[in-house]
Amino acid sequence: MASHRKARKPLSLALAAPGTRSAIGLTSAALATVTLLSETASAAPAQPSAQPSIEAVQQQVDQLNHDAEVATQKYNQAQENTDAQRRKADALLDQVASGAQKLNATRRTLGQYAAAQYRTGGLGKTAQFFLAADPQQYFDQSHLLNRASGKEQQVLADYETQQAQAARQRGTAARSLQSLSDAQQQLATDKATVQKKLTQAQDLLNSLTAQQKARLAALQKQKEEQAQREAERLAAEQRQKQRSQGSQQGPGSGGGGSYAGSSYAAKAAKAIAFAKAQLGKPYVWGATGPNSYDCSGLTQAAWAAAGVTLPRTTWDQVNVGQRVAVSDLQPGDLVFYYSDISHVAMYIGNGQMIQAPHTGAVVDIQPVTEMPIYGATRPA
């Protein structure tokens, strides 16, 4: 499994030594800290301020990374809403256009009646309609409509119905277009939020000294090693649990030991194979492939390759399928992270998961215990 693991690329090649995995998230508070340190040093060079601990820097990195994930999911949700509202508005505008065509065709028919009446020297009911200061008054005068010929009366009635329907369609379309405009504004706001977080990350990383970068890389390596040990313990517990279930059920009883031959296992194998084929492709927030992905974009595309449709955001994906305990994870299960469910990965077995991590990194394989786990689901 280790042969599949790929070190995350840092946001800038100058920010970490080759082969180290660099997180990029940093908060505005961190920027303020760096600025304050600089100003203090200028005002009182004889009393330099203490540098923030590398643990504090790491916390700032993790926090902005997390903030960017949350903002990305909000962006994805806004994108979904915008697309849905655009489709609805387009359909309504098509209805308005179709209604207008019918209304114009009926108007042309009425015009032919009026022209014929004028040529014969009379002022027929249709001519009265066209000459009325307020055409609606013509419809209100039911005795005039009743005196019209049967065919002409039907055309006039159709025109009145079509006119009222067209007015309703225009009103509905106008409201839909306003909703679309609101959704587009929300999309722009969420996009700006993500970009702001990433800019803060880049600025703070650029402010670190070479020594700080080395210390940060060392701390990150320690965290990875700890996560790997936890993942190995989890994998050992899972194997023990499966052996225990298998011995209790007996051969051929079809329980926990039947996973390998199950329908879910076949679908999961396809989803995992797709995800592994994306290893090394860059994380891009809002991306759903085929050249780049964000976290929920990768899981959505992977399970789509297995014939299973997942919604776009982590907040919706967590509600699909069956909830499973971490101790019962099987390959293909989706694992969600943090209390706000802002990140998702796919479990591939042996304590490992595949994910699209964050900006500056690529699709990789890491210990499933790398981040605080919210829960897991079995989507099919």
C-alpha positions in Angstrom: 0.0 0.0 0.0 2.8 2.4 0.8 3.9 2.3 -2.9 0.6 4.1 -3.7 1.1 6.9 -1.3 2.0 10.2 -2.8 3.4 13.2 -0.9 1.3 16.2 -1.2 2.8 19.0 -3.2 3.2 22.3 -1.4 1.4 25.4 -2.6 4.7 26.8 -3.8 7.8 24.7 -4.6 9.9 27.1 -2.5 7.8 26.4 0.6 8.9 22.9 1.5 11.7 20.5 0.8 11.0 18.0 -2.0 9.0 14.9 -0.8 7.5 16.6 2.2 3.8 17.1 2.5 2.9 20.8 3.0 -0.5 22.0 4.3 -1.4 25.4 3.1 -4.2 26.7 5.3 -3.5 29.8 7.3 -5.8 32.3 9.0 -5.9 36.1 8.8 -5.0 36.0 12.5 -1.7 34.4 11.4 -1.1 37.2 9.0 -1.8 39.7 11.8 0.7 37.9 14.0 3.4 38.1 11.4 2.7 41.7 10.7 2.7 42.5 14.5 6.0 40.8 14.9 7.5 42.9 12.1 6.2 46.1 13.5 7.3 45.4 17.0 10.8 44.6 15.8 11.0 47.9 14.0 9.7 49.9 16.9 11.9 48.3 19.6 14.8 46.4 18.1 16.4 46.0 21.5 13.5 43.8 22.6 12.6 41.4 19.7 9.2 39.7 20.0 9.1 36.0 20.5 8.4 34.0 17.4 5.1 32.0 17.4 5.6 28.3 18.2 5.7 26.0 15.2 2.7 24.2 16.8 0.7 27.5 16.6 1.8 27.9 13.0 0.6 24.4 12.2 -2.7 25.1 13.9 -3.1 28.2 11.7 -2.3 26.2 8.7 -4.8 23.5 9.5 -7.5 26.0 10.3 -7.3 27.9 7.1 -7.1 24.6 5.2 -10.3 23.7 7.0 -11.9 27.1 6.3 -11.1 26.7 2.6 -12.8 23.3 2.5 -16.0 24.7 4.1 -16.0 27.6 1.6 -15.5 25.1 -1.3 -18.5 23.1 -0.2 -20.6 26.3 0.0 -19.4 27.2 -3.5 -20.3 23.7 -4.8 -23.7 24.0 -3.2 -24.2 27.5 -4.7 -23.1 26.1 -8.1 -25.7 23.4 -7.9 -28.4 25.9 -7.0 -27.3 28.2 -9.8 -27.4 25.4 -12.4 -30.8 24.2 -11.3 -32.2 27.8 -11.3 -30.8 28.4 -14.7 -32.4 25.2 -16.1 -35.7 26.3 -14.6 -35.5 29.8 -16.0 -34.6 28.5 -19.4 -37.6 26.2 -19.4 -39.9 29.1 -18.4 -38.5 31.4 -21.0 -39.2 28.6 -23.6 -42.8 28.5 -22.4 -43.0 32.3 -22.7 -41.7 32.2 -26.2 -44.0 29.3 -27.2 -47.0 31.3 -25.7 -46.0 34.4 -27.6 -45.9 32.4 -30.8 -49.4 31.1 -30.2 -50.7 34.5 -29.2 -49.2 36.1 -32.4 -50.8 33.4 -34.5 -54.2 34.0 -33.0 -53.7 37.8 -33.4 -52.9 37.3 -37.1 -56.1 35.3 -37.5 -58.1 38.1 -35.8 -56.4 40.6 -38.1 -57.6 38.6 -41.1 -61.2 38.7 -39.8 -61.0 42.4 -39.2 -59.5 43.1 -42.6 -62.3 41.1 -44.3 -65.0 43.0 -42.3 -63.4 46.3 -43.3 -63.4 45.4 -47.0 -67.1 44.5 -46.9 -67.9 47.9 -45.4 -69.0 46.6 -42.1 -67.5 47.1 -38.6 -67.5 43.5 -37.3 -66.9 42.3 -33.8 -63.2 41.6 -34.5 -62.7 45.1 -36.0 -64.3 46.5 -32.9 -61.8 44.6 -30.8 -58.8 46.0 -32.7 -60.2 49.6 -32.6 -61.2 49.5 -28.9 -59.2 52.0 -26.7 -59.0 49.2 -24.1 -59.3 45.7 -25.7 -60.1 44.3 -22.3 -63.3 46.3 -22.3 -64.3 44.4 -25.5 -64.1 41.1 -23.6 -66.1 42.6 -20.7 -68.9 43.4 -23.1 -70.2 39.8 -23.3 -73.2 40.7 -25.5 -70.7 41.7 -28.3 -68.8 38.5 -28.0 -72.0 36.5 -28.0 -73.1 38.1 -31.2 -70.0 37.1 -33.0 -70.0 34.1 -35.4 -69.2 30.8 -33.8 -65.7 30.5 -35.4 -64.8 34.1 -34.7 -66.1 33.8 -31.2 -63.8 30.8 -30.5 -60.7 32.7 -31.9 -61.5 35.7 -29.7 -61.9 33.4 -26.6 -58.6 31.7 -27.4 -56.9 35.0 -27.7 -58.2 36.1 -24.3 -57.1 32.8 -22.7 -53.7 33.0 -24.3 -53.2 36.6 -23.3 -53.9 35.8 -19.7 -51.6 32.7 -19.8 -48.8 34.7 -21.4 -49.0 37.3 -18.6 -48.8 34.6 -15.9 -45.8 33.0 -17.7 -44.0 36.3 -18.0 -44.5 36.9 -14.3 -43.2 33.4 -13.3 -40.2 33.8 -15.6 -39.3 37.2 -14.2 -39.3 35.8 -10.7 -37.2 32.8 -11.8 -34.7 35.1 -13.4 -34.5 37.1 -10.2 -33.8 33.9 -8.3 -31.1 33.0 -10.8 -29.5 36.4 -10.3 -29.5 35.9 -6.5 -28.0 32.4 -6.9 -25.2 33.9 -9.1 -24.5 36.5 -6.6 -24.1 33.9 -3.9 -21.9 31.9 -6.1 -19.6 34.9 -6.6 -19.5 35.5 -2.9 -18.5 31.9 -2.1 -15.9 32.0 -4.8 -14.4 35.1 -3.4 -14.3 33.5 0.0 -12.3 30.5 -1.2 -9.9 32.8 -3.1 -9.4 35.0 0.0 -8.5 31.9 2.2 -6.0 30.7 -0.4 -4.4 34.1 -0.7 -4.0 34.3 3.0 -2.4 30.9 3.0 0.1 31.8 0.3 1.0 35.1 2.0 1.7 33.5 5.3 3.7 30.7 3.9 5.8 33.2 2.0 6.5 35.0 5.2 8.1 31.9 6.9 11.8 31.6 7.3 13.7 28.6 6.0 14.1 27.4 9.5 10.3 27.7 10.2 9.5 25.8 7.0 11.8 23.0 8.0 10.3 22.8 11.5 6.8 22.8 10.0 7.7 20.0 7.6 9.1 18.0 10.5 6.0 18.5 12.6 3.8 17.4 9.6 5.9 14.3 9.2 5.3 13.4 12.9 1.6 13.9 12.4 1.6 11.6 9.4 3.6 8.9 11.2 1.1 9.0 14.1 -1.8 8.8 11.7 -0.2 5.8 10.1 0.2 4.0 13.4 -3.5 4.7 14.3 -4.5 3.4 10.8 -2.6 0.2 11.3 -4.2 -0.4 14.7 -7.6 0.2 13.1 -6.9 -2.2 10.3 -5.7 -4.9 12.8 -9.0 -4.4 14.8 -11.0 -4.8 11.6 -9.3 -8.0 10.6 -9.8 -9.4 14.1 -13.5 -8.5 14.0 -14.0 -10.1 10.6 -12.2 -13.3 11.7 -14.4 -13.4 14.8 -17.6 -12.8 12.7 -16.5 -15.5 10.2 -15.9 -18.1 12.9 -19.3 -17.4 14.6 -21.2 -17.6 11.3 -19.4 -20.6 9.9 -18.3 -21.1 6.3 -20.9 -20.2 3.7 -23.2 -18.5 6.1 -23.0 -15.2 4.3 -22.3 -12.5 6.9 -19.4 -10.2 7.4 -17.1 -12.7 5.6 -19.2 -12.5 2.4 -18.2 -9.0 1.5 -15.6 -10.0 -1.1 -18.3 -11.7 -3.2 -21.1 -9.2 -2.6 -22.7 -6.9 -5.1 -21.5 -3.9 -3.1 -17.9 -5.2 -3.3 -18.1 -5.4 -7.1 -19.3 -1.8 -7.4 -16.8 -0.6 -4.8 -14.0 -2.2 -6.8 -15.0 -0.2 -9.8 -15.2 3.0 -7.8 -11.8 2.4 -6.2 -10.2 1.5 -9.5 -11.5 4.8 -11.0 -10.2 6.8 -8.0 -6.7 5.2 -8.2 -6.5 6.1 -11.8 -6.8 9.7 -10.7 -3.7 9.5 -8.4 -1.4 12.5 -9.0 -4.1 14.7 -10.5 -4.3 18.2 -8.9 -6.8 19.3 -6.4 -8.8 22.2 -7.7 -11.7 23.5 -5.6 -15.0 23.2 -7.5 -13.6 20.6 -9.9 -15.3 17.4 -10.8 -12.8 16.0 -13.4 -11.5 14.7 -15.5 -8.2 16.6 -15.1 -8.7 17.8 -11.5 -11.0 17.3 -8.5 -12.0 18.6 -5.2 -12.8 16.1 -2.4 -16.5 15.5 -3.1 -15.9 15.8 -6.8 -13.6 12.8 -6.7 -16.0 10.6 -4.7 -18.9 11.6 -6.9 -17.0 10.8 -10.1 -15.6 7.5 -8.7 -19.0 6.1 -7.7 -20.5 7.3 -10.9 -18.0 5.0 -12.7 -19.6 2.2 -10.7 -23.1 3.3 -11.8 -24.0 5.0 -8.5 -25.2 8.6 -8.5 -24.0 10.8 -5.6 -25.0 14.4 -4.9 -22.3 17.1 -5.3 -21.5 18.3 -1.8 -20.2 16.4 1.3 -23.2 17.7 3.2 -25.5 15.8 0.8 -23.2 12.8 0.2 -23.2 11.9 3.9 -27.0 11.3 3.8 -26.7 8.7 0.9 -26.7 5.0 1.7 -26.2 3.3 5.0 -24.3 4.6 8.0 -21.5 2.4 9.1 -19.2 2.4 12.1 -15.5 3.1 11.6 -14.7 -0.3 12.9 -16.9 -1.8 10.2 -15.4 0.1 7.2 -15.2 -1.8 4.0 -13.4 -0.7 0.8 -15.6 1.8 -1.1 -17.2 3.3 2.0 -17.1 7.1 2.2 -15.4 8.6 5.2 -16.4 12.1 6.3 -14.2 14.4 8.4 -14.6 17.2 10.9 -17.8 18.1 12.8 -19.0 20.3 9.9 -18.6 17.4 7.4 -16.3 19.6 5.2 -14.1 16.8 3.8 -14.7 13.3 2.3 -12.5 10.5 1.2 -13.0 6.9 0.1 -11.8 4.0 2.2 -9.7 1.4 0.2 -8.9 -1.1 3.0 -6.0 -1.8 5.3 -6.5 1.5 7.2 -6.0 3.6 4.1 -8.2 6.1 2.1 -7.9 7.9 -1.2 -8.7 11.6 -1.4 -8.4 14.9 -3.2 -6.8 16.8 -0.2 -6.5 20.6 -0.7 -5.2 23.2 -3.0 -1.5 22.7 -3.7 -1.8 18.9 -3.3 -2.8 16.0 -5.6 -5.1 13.0 -5.3 -3.2 10.7 -3.0 -3.5 7.8 -0.5 -3.2 8.4 3.2 -4.1 6.9 6.5 -7.9 7.0 7.1 -7.1 8.4 10.6 -5.3 11.5 9.2 -8.1 13.9 10.2 -10.9 13.8 12.8 -13.6 11.4 11.5 -17.2 12.5 11.6 -18.7 9.3 10.3 -18.9 6.9 7.3 -21.5 5.7 4.9 -21.9 2.9 2.4 -23.4 4.5 -0.7 -24.7 1.5 -2.6 
